[in-house]
Amino acid sequence: MMRTRPLKVALLGCGVVGSEVARIMTTHADDLAARIGAPVELAGVAVRRPDRVREGIDQALVTTDATALVKRGDIDVVVEVIGGIEPARTLITTAFEHGASVVSANKALLAQDGAALHAAAEENDKDLYYEAAVAGAIPLIRPLRESLAGDKINRVMGIVNGTTNFILDKMDSTGAGYQEALDEATALGYAEADPTADVEGFDAAAKAAILAGIAFHTRVRLDDVYREGMTEVTAADFASAKEMGCTIKLLAICERAADGASVTARVHPAMIPLSHPLASVRGAYNAVFVESDAAGQLMFYGPGAGGSPTASAVLGDLVAVCRNRLSGATGPGESAYAALTVSPMGDVVTRYHISLDVADKPGVLAQVATVFAEHGVSIDTVRQSGKDGEASLVVVTHRASDAALTGTVEALRKLDTVRGVASIMRVEGE
């Protein structure tokens, strides 16, 4: 039997995502009511610019006083899509204190202060849901938090930023340089006027922190995530990758150590074999590859950003939270019982592709090989080419720690025969 009194929803932010949330709530009102067991009513919309025309939204609902809106006391659910740290953090905690559950898409805030937000939700016996914070429309948070809760997840590796994937895919498929591909992404609306958060890996790092925390039942903050951008990736790197049967992706990688005692989280460009499922993810799409003990290998794929896809994830959380509200229950909270150590990047073990500019004369390869051996880094393959006294030496290693590789490169730079290190790239997915 459906309850007639509506559940009241406050919307914080009415931009690309917020406006889509409001539109779907209105156009699909009957379906949402049937799924939830009660009508949902948009009770207020907090914005910065109240004079802007917002199609389909009653102007009487629009306010610039977000604090007053979340303090009303009759609000059942607050949907936060304004982003940033403040005032979002204060508004969310205030919402909990005044009786509302929260649905958020705020990856930056959750990566930085997720533990405090979960604690505030638990203290006030309210829900905090955030499916839309990672990978847009792709159902990922709930499968990790609920469907795979009985399994042991060992690795989460994925493409979680559509802008960077579009740029790298364009470089791979057309031979374009980084700036040319970025310009096209900007013209098509995939990249912001200031793309720093995307291309330098900040966006992906926030998502990696969230994923690692859920997957490994351990608090992982943004500061724990190693981050390396993709602005230095060149057409020459793609040519080298193709010679190895690989392509290049900006990956977020969260791993459990072999001994199970620690975890790592990192974001950086990497070569992956064309045979790996992530290699075929094109354009602005996202995909996340999960490896666990019982379920084995799983991949989640779909649009990772945009108004409608992100709103879809927000509305899914809204339905779940409203159902909980009606039943007097709350969903899963923070699961940080494992409290594993978060290891530094130096402990990460992987393969490497190193391109060196060297003198084209006898004995160079022997010198370089000696340096690798002295630092305990085993060489898998070597390729050398050159003329007129200059040469290029490409070394692909077996698995080695990041610390060992860093020491190796520092020693290589000191050799008189090494003119420079053209590029260093990790090789993943093998």
N, C-alpha and C positions, 0 to 999 in steps of 0.2 A: 504494500500500500504506500502510495507516494505522500510525503509530507507536503502540506500546502504552504507553510511559511518558508520563504526563500532563504537560502544561505547567501550572506552578503559578502561581496568581494571588493576589495580596494585595490586599484591598479596604480602602482608607482612608476611613472614613465609611460609616454605614449608616442614613442618614436616608431621606427620600422617594425620592431617586434611587438611593442605594446599596442599599437593600433591594430595589428593582426589579431592579437589576443582578444581585444574588445570586439572586433568584427566577428570572429568565430563564436564568441559567447552570445552575440546577438542573433546571428543567422542560424546557429545550431542549438538554440536555446532549448527546444523541445527534446532533441536527442540527448543533450547533456543532462537535462532533468530526469529523463528516463534511465540513463546510465547511473546517475548518482542516487536517485530516489527522492530528490527534492529539487525545486527550481533553484537556479543560481542568479543572483541579481548583481549587476555592476552598480555599486553603491557610491563610488567616488573615483576620480581620476586625478592624480597629482602630476602637475606639469610645471615647467619653468616659464613657458610662454603661453599664457592663457588665451591670448587673442587669436592664435592660429586656428583656422577652421579645421575641424576634425570630423570628417564625414561619418555619419552613423552614431556619433556620440552626443548625447544630450549636454548642451553647454552648461546646464545647471549642475551637472556632476563634476565639472572641471574646477580644480582649486590649485593654488600655488602653495598652500599650507599642508605639506605632506605630514608634518608632525601631528597636526590636529586630526587629520584623516585617520592615521593609525591609532590614535588615542580614543577614538569614538566609543569603543566598548561594545558596539553592536556589530562590528566587523568580524566575520568568521575566518576569512583567508585574505592575506595580503600577498599580492603578486608583485615582486620587485624586479623591474627590468630597466632600472636607471643606470646600473653599472657603477664602477669606481668603488673606492673605499668609504669615503664619507660624502654625503650623509647616509649612504645606504646602510652602513653598519649600525648606526644609532637608530635608524628607522626600523630595522629588522628587530633589534632587541626591544625597542619600545613596543612594537607590535606584539611580541611574545608576552610582555608584561601586562598588556591590556587585553589579553584573551584571544589573540588571533594566531593561527598557524601561518606559515610562510612558504611560498613557492618562489624560488629565485633562479635567475640565469647568470648570476654574478660570479664568474670564475675567478677573477682577481681577488675578490673579497674572501671567497671560500678557500682559496689556496693560501691566503695569508692568515685568516682568522677563523678557519673552519671549526677548530676545537672550541673556541669561545662561543661561537654561534650555536653549535650543538649543545654545549653546556647550558646556554640560556634557554634553548628549546626544551631540554629535559627538565630544567628547574621549574618551568611553567607548564609542563605536561602538554607541549604542543609539537606539531610536526614541522620539520624543515626538509623540504624536497628541492632538488636542483638538477633534474635530468637535463635541462637545457643548457647547463653550464659547460658541458663537454660534448662536442660533436653534433650540435644542432639536433636534427630530427632523429638521429640514430639512437634507438633504445640501447643504452650502454650502462648507465649508472645503476638502474634497477636490476638488470641481469647480474651485474657484479655484486651488488649489495644483497640481492635476494635469491635469484635463481641459482647462482654458483656459491651461495653461502656455505653449503655443505662440502664443497670441494676445496682443494689446495691449489691456488693459482701461483704459478711460478714465473710467468712473464706476461707482460702486456706491452705490445709494440704497435705503434700506429701512426697514421697520418691524421693529425687532428687540426690542421689549419688549411683551409681551402685556398687562400691567397697564395701561400708558398707552393702548394702542390700545383696550382695552375702555372705559376712561373717556371718551376722546374720541369713540368711536363712540356711546356712550350719550348724551353731550351733543348730538351731531349728530342722532340719530334721535328723541330725546324732548324736546329743548329744556331738559334738566336743567342746573343749574349745576354747577360743578366739584365742590364739596363733596358735593352730592347723589349725583353719579355715583361719586365716590370711596367714599362710604359703601356704595353698592350693591356695588362691586367688593370691598370688604372683607368684606361679609356673605357673598358668594359664594365667598370664598377666593382671589380673583384678586390681591388686594392684601395685603401684609403689615401687621401692626399698626403698624409704622413704615414707611411707603411711600417714604421719602425717596430711597433709591437708585433707585427706578423713576421717580417723578414729577419729580425734579430732574435726570434724565438721566444719572446716574452709571453705571448699568448699561449703557445704550445706548452711552455714550462708550467704555467698555472694549471693547465689541464692535466699535465703529467703528475703534479703534486696531488690533485684530487683523485686521479685514477690509482696512484700508488697507495694512497691512504686507505681507499676502499678495498683494493685487491689484497693487500697484505695485512689488514687490520692493525695498522701502525700509523701514527701521526707523521705525515710528511708535509712540510711547509714549503712554500715557494723558494725560500732560501736554501733548502736542501737539494734543489734540482740544479744539476749542471746544465748550463745553457750556452749554446754556440749558434750564431746566426748563419745564414746562407748567402750573404752578400759577396763572399769571396769565391763562390762556386763559378767555374768558368766553362766555356765550351770545350776547352782542352780536357777538363775533368770528365766531361761526358764522353769525349772520344776515348779516354782511357777506360772508362766504365764499360763502354761498348766492346772494347777489345777483350774484356774479362767476362762478357756475357751478362753485364749488370746495367742498372740504371741508378739514378741518384734521387733520393727522397729526403725531406726533412722529417726525421722520426722522433717521436716521443717514446722512450724505452724505459720501462719499469721492470726490474728484475729482482728475484729472490736469489741470494747467494747459494752456491751448491751445498753448503753446510746448513742452510736454513736459518742462520743466526743473524743475518743482516739483509738489507735491501739497498738498491740504488735506483735513482731516477735521473734521467738525462734527456736533453734535447739537442740534436745536432744533425747536420747532413751526413748521409751515409750511402755507400754503394750497397745495393741489394740485388741478388740474382734475378734475372728475368723470370725464372721459374717460381719465384715466391709470389703468393697471392697479392701482396701489397704493390708489387711492381706494375701491375696492370691497372692500378687506380689512377684515373685520368682526370684532367681538368681540375675543377674546384671541389671535387668530391673528397670525402673523408673515409677512412677505414681503420679499424682497430683489430689486431690479431691477438687472441688470448690463448695461452697455453696453460693447461691445468692437469693435475694428476689423473682424475677420473674422466672428465669430459674430453680430454685431449686438446685438439686444436680447433678453435672457433674463430670466425671472422664476422665482424659487424661492419656494414657498408651502407653509405647513403650520403645525402646532402648534409654538409656540416655547418651551414650558416644560412642566413637569409631570413626575411620576416616570417614567411609561412612555415618553413621547416622548423625554425626555433619555436614559433608559437605552438606548433603541434606538440612539441615536448612539454612546453609550459602547460598546455591544456590537459595533457595526460596526467601530469602531476596534480593539477587542480582537481580533476575527477577523483584521484586517489585520496587526496587530503580531505575533500568534501565527504567522501564515503566514510573515512575515519571519523570525521566530525560527527556524522549522524550516528555511528555505532558507539561513540564514546571512547574510541581507542586511538592510539597513535601508531605510526609505522616505525620501521627500523630507525634507530638513531645512530650515533657514532659508534663504530666498532673498532676500538683501538686496543683491544685486550692483549694483542701479541707484543706490542711495544718493542718491535725489532729495532736494532741499530740501523741508522741510515749511513751507509758508508760513503766516503768521498770518491770523486771521480778517479783518483789515482788507483783505486782498488779494482776498477772495472777491467775485465778481460775480454778482448775481442781481437779481430784481425785488422790489419792496417794496410793501406795503399799509400806509399810515399814516393813522390816524384822529386828527383834531385837534378840540379844543373851541375855538371862536373866537367873537369878537364878531360879532353879526349886523348888519353895517353895510357901506356901500359901501367898496370898495378893499381889503378883506381878502384876497380871492383874488389880486389883483395883487401884494400884499406877499408872500404865501406863494410864489407862482410865481417872484418875483424871487429869493427865498432859494434855491429849488431851482436856478435857473439859475446863480446865483453860485457854487454848489458843483459845477457840472457834472453835475447829476442831471436827466435828461430826464423830463418827466411824460407818462404815457400817457393816463390819464383822471382826471377830478375830479368829485366829486359833493358838492353842498352842500345842507343842509336846516337849518331852524331857525325860531325865533320868539321873541318877547319879549326881543329883544336878545342871545340866545345861539344859536349854530349849531354844527352838526357838519360838518366838512370832511373828506372821504375822498379821499386821493390815492393813485393807483397809478402807480408809476414804470416806466420802461423799465429795462433792466439797468444796475446801477450797483454800484460797489464798496462794501463795508461801511464802509470808512473815509470815503468821500464821503458816504454816508447819515448816518453818525454826526455828521459836521460840519454837515450840513444840519439835523438835529434840534436840535443845540445852538444853532444860530442861530435856529431857529424859536421856541425857548423864550424867547428874549430879546425877541421882538416883543410889544408891548403888547396887540395884538389877539388873540394866541394865549393862551387861558386854560390850556391843558394839552395834553399828548400822551396821548390815551386808549389807543392801542395801536399797536405796530409789529409787523408780521409779514412774513416772507419769503414769496415766491410761487415755488414750485419746480415742476419737472416739465413745463415748456413748452419 
